[in-house]
């Protein structure tokens, strides 16, 4: 990886200082990991220095209460390779990762957890795979060192479900050790619990995705921040991802289809009841079918209107931010001398 230059304006000064663009930005979201941090920072630095890569480490503290913010401040004052981002309160891992992405300046961005279960020694392997032409390389913890009942089983079920719904064949969505090209990260916006669906978001952006087995160690310090309490939020975000993957630029296709189907069904039932009333002179006022016909017609009109509103919102989303509905990988032209 070659080096480049990035311009950074210093507040209150007119001159512009050119700083080298690092080859790698390592983003580490942190929540109460004060014991792990010194070991993690040394391991990351040792690995990347051994590869002769320029790098920066961006640690994002997500409302820690165990002294992690104070330690990060001390480390950042004495290390030129560390940038500490202290959030005002606990926002969640997705927000912490988004903050890290926003402060990263490297050509490649690597993410990993701060609990030492991900091994920084695997980073060069991910970078080598990325150089083969991929936009994202995701780690796969084949031999996880976690509890079988509370961590492994729910994870296997969740990964299977996510693969089925998103269509992105990644074995381990929950592994935080991933490498991305910076331009890919710039196209992805994170909300809710979407950090675990980054491969699916990358796929929506047209990224080439690879997966590699990585090492996984048992936790040495602290306690896990993950649990079954996140299940509902993950399911809601999964539905959001499934919708975005298929109907992001054409929401009318889903709402309009459902609306027209509902209107057609309600109209057909209404015509049948009208026929019964006019031809056979039967009373239809107390029939459940009449209520069903009215409900279907009203629901159909509402769904159709939702589709129109969603189309307007999508156009506003893309046009107001200048977001294209496509992503260009490369442009090839014939050179004429």
TORMAR-85841 format. One record per residue (C-alpha): x, y, z; residue number from 1. Coordinates in Angstrom, 1 decimal. Example, Ala and Ser with C-alpha at 12.3 -4.5 7.8 and 13.67 -1.06 7.14 Angstrom:
# TORMAR-85841
[rec [12.3,-4.5,7.8],1]
[rec [13.7,-1.1,7.1],2]
//
This chain:
# TORMAR-85841
[rec [0.0,0.0,0.0],1]
[rec [1.4,3.4,-1.0],2]
[rec [1.2,6.5,1.1],3]
[rec [-0.8,9.6,0.2],4]
[rec [-1.6,13.0,1.6],5]
[rec [-4.7,14.3,3.4],6]
[rec [-5.3,17.9,4.1],7]
[rec [-6.4,18.9,7.5],8]
[rec [-7.2,22.5,8.4],9]
[rec [-6.2,23.6,11.9],10]
[rec [-8.9,25.6,13.6],11]
[rec [-8.1,29.2,14.0],12]
[rec [-5.3,29.1,11.4],13]
[rec [-5.2,29.8,7.7],14]
[rec [-2.5,27.5,6.7],15]
[rec [-3.1,23.9,5.7],16]
[rec [-1.0,21.1,7.0],17]
[rec [-0.6,18.0,4.9],18]
[rec [-0.6,14.7,6.9],19]
[rec [0.2,11.3,5.5],20]
[rec [-2.8,9.0,5.0],21]
[rec [-2.2,5.8,7.1],22]
[rec [-2.4,2.5,5.3],23]
[rec [-4.7,1.1,8.1],24]
[rec [-7.1,2.5,10.6],25]
[rec [-8.0,0.1,13.4],26]
[rec [-11.3,0.9,15.0],27]
[rec [-12.0,-0.5,18.5],28]
[rec [-15.3,0.1,20.2],29]
[rec [-14.9,-0.1,24.0],30]
[rec [-17.2,-0.6,26.9],31]
[rec [-15.6,-1.3,30.3],32]
[rec [-12.4,-2.9,29.1],33]
[rec [-9.8,-1.1,31.2],34]
[rec [-7.8,-4.3,31.9],35]
[rec [-7.7,-5.4,28.3],36]
[rec [-6.7,-2.1,26.7],37]
[rec [-3.0,-2.0,27.4],38]
[rec [-2.5,-5.5,26.0],39]
[rec [-4.7,-4.8,23.0],40]
[rec [-2.9,-1.6,22.0],41]
[rec [0.5,-3.2,22.3],42]
[rec [-0.6,-6.2,20.2],43]
[rec [-2.1,-4.1,17.4],44]
[rec [1.0,-1.9,17.3],45]
[rec [3.4,-4.8,17.3],46]
[rec [1.5,-6.6,14.5],47]
[rec [1.2,-3.6,12.1],48]
[rec [4.8,-2.3,12.8],49]
[rec [6.0,-5.8,11.9],50]
[rec [4.2,-5.5,8.5],51]
[rec [5.8,-2.1,7.8],52]
[rec [2.4,-0.5,7.5],53]
[rec [1.5,3.0,8.6],54]
[rec [-1.5,2.9,10.9],55]
[rec [-3.6,4.6,13.4],56]
[rec [-5.7,3.1,16.3],57]
[rec [-9.0,4.7,17.0],58]
[rec [-10.5,3.7,20.3],59]
[rec [-14.1,4.8,20.9],60]
[rec [-15.2,4.6,24.5],61]
[rec [-18.9,4.0,24.7],62]
[rec [-19.8,5.2,28.2],63]
[rec [-17.4,3.1,30.2],64]
[rec [-17.5,3.5,34.0],65]
[rec [-14.5,1.4,34.9],66]
[rec [-11.7,3.9,34.2],67]
[rec [-11.4,3.1,30.4],68]
[rec [-11.8,6.8,29.4],69]
[rec [-9.1,8.0,31.8],70]
[rec [-6.7,5.3,30.5],71]
[rec [-7.4,6.2,26.9],72]
[rec [-6.8,9.9,27.6],73]
[rec [-3.4,9.0,29.2],74]
[rec [-2.4,6.7,26.4],75]
[rec [-3.5,9.2,23.6],76]
[rec [-1.3,11.9,25.2],77]
[rec [1.8,9.7,25.0],78]
[rec [1.2,7.8,21.8],79]
[rec [1.2,9.3,18.3],80]
[rec [-0.6,6.2,16.8],81]
[rec [-3.6,6.4,19.1],82]
[rec [-6.7,8.6,18.7],83]
[rec [-9.2,8.3,21.6],84]
[rec [-12.8,9.2,21.0],85]
[rec [-14.8,9.5,24.2],86]
[rec [-18.6,9.5,23.8],87]
[rec [-20.8,11.4,26.2],88]
[rec [-22.8,8.3,27.3],89]
[rec [-23.4,4.7,26.3],90]
[rec [-25.0,4.8,22.8],91]
[rec [-24.4,1.1,21.9],92]
[rec [-21.8,-0.7,19.7],93]
[rec [-23.3,0.5,16.4],94]
[rec [-22.9,4.2,17.4],95]
[rec [-19.4,3.5,18.7],96]
[rec [-18.4,1.9,15.4],97]
[rec [-20.0,4.8,13.4],98]
[rec [-18.0,7.3,15.4],99]
[rec [-14.8,5.3,14.8],100]
[rec [-15.5,5.2,11.0],101]
[rec [-16.1,8.9,11.0],102]
[rec [-12.7,9.6,12.6],103]
[rec [-10.8,7.1,10.6],104]
[rec [-8.5,8.4,7.8],105]
[rec [-6.8,5.2,6.6],106]
[rec [-7.2,3.6,3.2],107]
[rec [-8.3,0.4,4.9],108]
[rec [-10.4,0.2,8.1],109]
[rec [-10.2,-2.8,10.4],110]
[rec [-12.6,-3.4,13.3],111]
[rec [-12.2,-5.7,16.3],112]
[rec [-13.5,-6.0,19.8],113]
[rec [-11.5,-4.8,22.8],114]
[rec [-11.9,-7.9,24.9],115]
[rec [-8.8,-9.7,23.4],116]
[rec [-11.0,-12.5,22.1],117]
[rec [-10.2,-11.3,18.5],118]
[rec [-6.5,-11.7,17.8],119]
[rec [-4.7,-8.6,16.2],120]
[rec [-2.2,-11.0,14.7],121]
[rec [-4.9,-12.0,12.2],122]
[rec [-5.1,-8.5,10.7],123]
[rec [-2.3,-9.0,8.1],124]
[rec [-4.1,-12.0,6.8],125]
[rec [-7.3,-10.0,6.3],126]
[rec [-5.4,-7.3,4.5],127]
[rec [-3.7,-9.8,2.2],128]
[rec [-7.2,-11.1,1.3],129]
[rec [-8.4,-7.6,0.7],130]
[rec [-5.6,-7.0,-1.8],131]
[rec [-7.0,-9.9,-3.9],132]
[rec [-9.7,-7.5,-5.1],133]
[rec [-12.3,-7.7,-2.3],134]
[rec [-14.0,-4.7,-0.7],135]
[rec [-14.6,-6.4,2.6],136]
[rec [-13.1,-9.4,4.4],137]
[rec [-15.0,-10.8,7.4],138]
[rec [-13.6,-13.0,10.1],139]
[rec [-15.0,-16.4,10.9],140]
[rec [-14.6,-17.8,14.4],141]
[rec [-14.6,-21.4,13.6],142]
[rec [-13.4,-22.5,17.0],143]
[rec [-15.2,-20.0,19.4],144]
[rec [-14.2,-20.0,23.0],145]
[rec [-17.7,-19.1,24.4],146]
[rec [-20.4,-20.9,26.4],147]
[rec [-22.3,-23.3,24.2],148]
[rec [-25.8,-22.7,25.5],149]
[rec [-25.9,-19.0,26.0],150]
[rec [-23.6,-17.8,23.2],151]
[rec [-22.8,-20.5,20.6],152]
[rec [-26.4,-21.9,20.1],153]
[rec [-28.1,-18.5,19.8],154]
[rec [-25.3,-17.3,17.5],155]
[rec [-25.7,-20.3,15.1],156]
[rec [-29.4,-19.8,14.9],157]
[rec [-29.0,-16.1,14.3],158]
[rec [-26.4,-16.6,11.6],159]
[rec [-28.5,-19.1,9.8],160]
[rec [-31.6,-16.8,9.9],161]
[rec [-29.6,-13.8,8.7],162]
[rec [-28.1,-15.8,5.8],163]
[rec [-31.5,-17.0,4.8],164]
[rec [-33.1,-13.6,4.9],165]
[rec [-30.3,-11.4,3.5],166]
[rec [-28.9,-14.0,1.0],167]
[rec [-25.3,-13.1,2.0],168]
[rec [-23.5,-16.4,2.8],169]
[rec [-21.4,-15.4,5.8],170]
[rec [-20.9,-18.0,8.5],171]
[rec [-20.2,-15.6,11.3],172]
[rec [-22.0,-12.2,11.2],173]
[rec [-21.2,-11.6,14.9],174]
[rec [-17.4,-11.6,14.5],175]
[rec [-16.2,-8.0,14.9],176]
[rec [-12.8,-8.7,13.2],177]
[rec [-13.4,-7.3,9.7],178]
[rec [-11.5,-5.3,7.1],179]
[rec [-13.1,-2.8,4.8],180]
[rec [-11.9,-0.5,2.0],181]
[rec [-12.5,3.1,3.2],182]
[rec [-14.6,4.0,0.2],183]
[rec [-17.0,1.2,1.1],184]
[rec [-17.4,2.4,4.7],185]
[rec [-18.1,5.9,3.5],186]
[rec [-21.2,4.6,1.7],187]
[rec [-22.7,2.8,4.7],188]
[rec [-24.8,4.6,7.4],189]
[rec [-25.3,2.8,10.7],190]
[rec [-28.3,2.9,12.9],191]
[rec [-29.9,0.8,15.6],192]
[rec [-28.1,-2.6,15.9],193]
[rec [-26.9,-2.6,12.3],194]
[rec [-23.2,-3.2,13.1],195]
[rec [-23.9,-6.9,13.1],196]
[rec [-25.3,-6.7,9.6],197]
[rec [-22.3,-4.9,8.0],198]
[rec [-21.8,-7.7,5.4],199]
[rec [-25.4,-7.3,4.3],200]
[rec [-25.1,-3.5,4.1],201]
[rec [-21.9,-3.9,2.1],202]
[rec [-23.7,-6.3,-0.2],203]
[rec [-26.4,-3.7,-0.8],204]
[rec [-23.6,-1.3,-1.8],205]
[rec [-22.3,-3.8,-4.4],206]
[rec [-19.2,-4.9,-2.4],207]
[rec [-17.2,-8.0,-3.1],208]
[rec [-17.1,-9.9,0.2],209]
[rec [-14.8,-12.7,1.4],210]
[rec [-14.7,-14.6,4.7],211]
[rec [-11.6,-16.1,6.4],212]
[rec [-11.2,-18.3,9.5],213]
[rec [-9.7,-16.3,12.4],214]
[rec [-8.5,-17.2,15.9],215]
[rec [-10.8,-16.7,18.9],216]
[rec [-9.6,-16.7,22.5],217]
[rec [-11.4,-17.1,25.7],218]
[rec [-12.1,-13.9,27.6],219]
[rec [-9.4,-13.0,30.1],220]
[rec [-10.8,-9.9,31.8],221]
[rec [-14.2,-8.5,32.5],222]
[rec [-17.6,-9.8,31.5],223]
[rec [-19.3,-10.2,28.2],224]
[rec [-21.6,-7.3,27.2],225]
[rec [-23.8,-9.5,24.9],226]
[rec [-26.9,-11.4,25.9],227]
[rec [-30.3,-12.7,24.7],228]
[rec [-31.9,-9.3,25.6],229]
[rec [-30.8,-8.0,22.1],230]
[rec [-32.9,-10.6,20.3],231]
[rec [-35.9,-8.4,19.6],232]
[rec [-33.8,-5.4,18.4],233]
[rec [-31.8,-7.7,16.1],234]
[rec [-34.9,-9.1,14.6],235]
[rec [-36.4,-5.7,13.9],236]
[rec [-33.1,-4.6,12.2],237]
[rec [-33.0,-7.8,10.2],238]
[rec [-36.4,-7.0,8.7],239]
[rec [-35.1,-3.5,7.9],240]
[rec [-32.1,-5.0,6.1],241]
[rec [-34.3,-7.4,4.2],242]
[rec [-36.5,-4.5,3.0],243]
[rec [-33.5,-2.4,2.1],244]
[rec [-31.8,-5.2,0.2],245]
[rec [-34.8,-5.7,-2.1],246]
[rec [-36.9,-2.5,-2.2],247]
[rec [-34.6,0.4,-1.1],248]
[rec [-35.0,2.2,-4.4],249]
[rec [-38.5,0.9,-5.3],250]
[rec [-40.7,0.7,-2.2],251]
[rec [-43.9,1.0,-4.3],252]
[rec [-43.2,-2.5,-5.6],253]
[rec [-43.9,-4.0,-2.2],254]
[rec [-46.5,-1.6,-0.8],255]
[rec [-48.3,-1.1,-4.2],256]
[rec [-48.5,-4.9,-4.8],257]
[rec [-49.9,-5.5,-1.3],258]
[rec [-52.3,-2.6,-1.7],259]
[rec [-53.6,-3.6,-5.1],260]
[rec [-54.0,-7.2,-3.9],261]
[rec [-56.0,-6.1,-1.0],262]
[rec [-58.1,-3.7,-3.1],263]
[rec [-58.7,-6.5,-5.7],264]
[rec [-59.7,-9.0,-3.0],265]
[rec [-62.0,-6.6,-1.2],266]
[rec [-63.6,-5.5,-4.6],267]
[rec [-64.2,-9.2,-5.6],268]
[rec [-65.9,-9.9,-2.3],269]
[rec [-68.0,-6.7,-2.6],270]
[rec [-69.1,-7.7,-6.1],271]
[rec [-70.0,-11.2,-4.9],272]
[rec [-72.1,-9.7,-2.1],273]
[rec [-73.8,-7.2,-4.5],274]
[rec [-74.7,-10.1,-6.8],275]
[rec [-76.2,-12.1,-3.9],276]
[rec [-78.2,-9.0,-2.8],277]
[rec [-79.5,-8.1,-6.2],278]
[rec [-80.1,-11.5,-7.7],279]
[rec [-81.1,-13.6,-4.7],280]
[rec [-82.4,-10.8,-2.6],281]
[rec [-80.6,-12.1,0.5],282]
[rec [-79.7,-9.9,3.4],283]
[rec [-75.9,-9.2,3.5],284]
[rec [-75.8,-6.6,6.3],285]
[rec [-75.0,-9.1,9.0],286]
[rec [-72.5,-11.1,7.0],287]
[rec [-68.8,-11.2,8.2],288]
[rec [-67.8,-11.1,4.5],289]
[rec [-69.1,-7.5,4.2],290]
[rec [-66.9,-6.4,7.1],291]
[rec [-64.0,-8.2,5.5],292]
[rec [-64.6,-6.5,2.1],293]
[rec [-64.6,-3.1,3.7],294]
[rec [-61.5,-3.8,5.7],295]
[rec [-59.6,-5.1,2.6],296]
[rec [-60.6,-2.0,0.6],297]
[rec [-59.5,0.4,3.3],298]
[rec [-56.3,-1.5,4.0],299]
[rec [-55.5,-1.6,0.3],300]
[rec [-55.9,2.1,-0.2],301]
[rec [-53.7,2.8,2.9],302]
[rec [-51.0,0.5,1.6],303]
[rec [-51.1,2.1,-1.8],304]
[rec [-50.7,5.5,-0.2],305]
[rec [-47.8,4.2,2.0],306]
[rec [-46.1,3.2,-1.2],307]
[rec [-46.5,6.6,-2.8],308]
[rec [-45.2,8.3,0.4],309]
[rec [-42.3,5.8,0.5],310]
[rec [-41.4,6.7,-3.1],311]
[rec [-41.3,10.4,-2.3],312]
[rec [-39.2,9.7,0.8],313]
[rec [-36.7,7.6,-1.2],314]
[rec [-36.4,10.3,-3.9],315]
[rec [-35.8,12.9,-1.1],316]
[rec [-33.2,10.6,0.5],317]
[rec [-31.2,10.2,-2.6],318]
[rec [-31.7,13.7,-4.2],319]
[rec [-31.2,15.8,-1.1],320]
[rec [-27.9,14.1,-0.1],321]
[rec [-26.8,13.6,-3.7],322]
[rec [-26.7,9.9,-3.2],323]
[rec [-26.7,7.9,-6.5],324]
[rec [-28.9,4.8,-6.9],325]
[rec [-25.8,3.0,-8.2],326]
[rec [-22.2,2.4,-7.2],327]
[rec [-19.4,2.5,-9.8],328]
[rec [-16.5,0.0,-9.3],329]
[rec [-14.3,1.3,-12.1],330]
[rec [-14.4,3.1,-15.4],331]
[rec [-12.3,1.8,-18.2],332]
[rec [-11.5,3.7,-21.4],333]
[rec [-9.1,3.3,-24.3],334]
[rec [-6.2,5.6,-24.1],335]
[rec [-5.6,7.5,-27.3],336]
[rec [-2.1,8.9,-27.7],337]
//
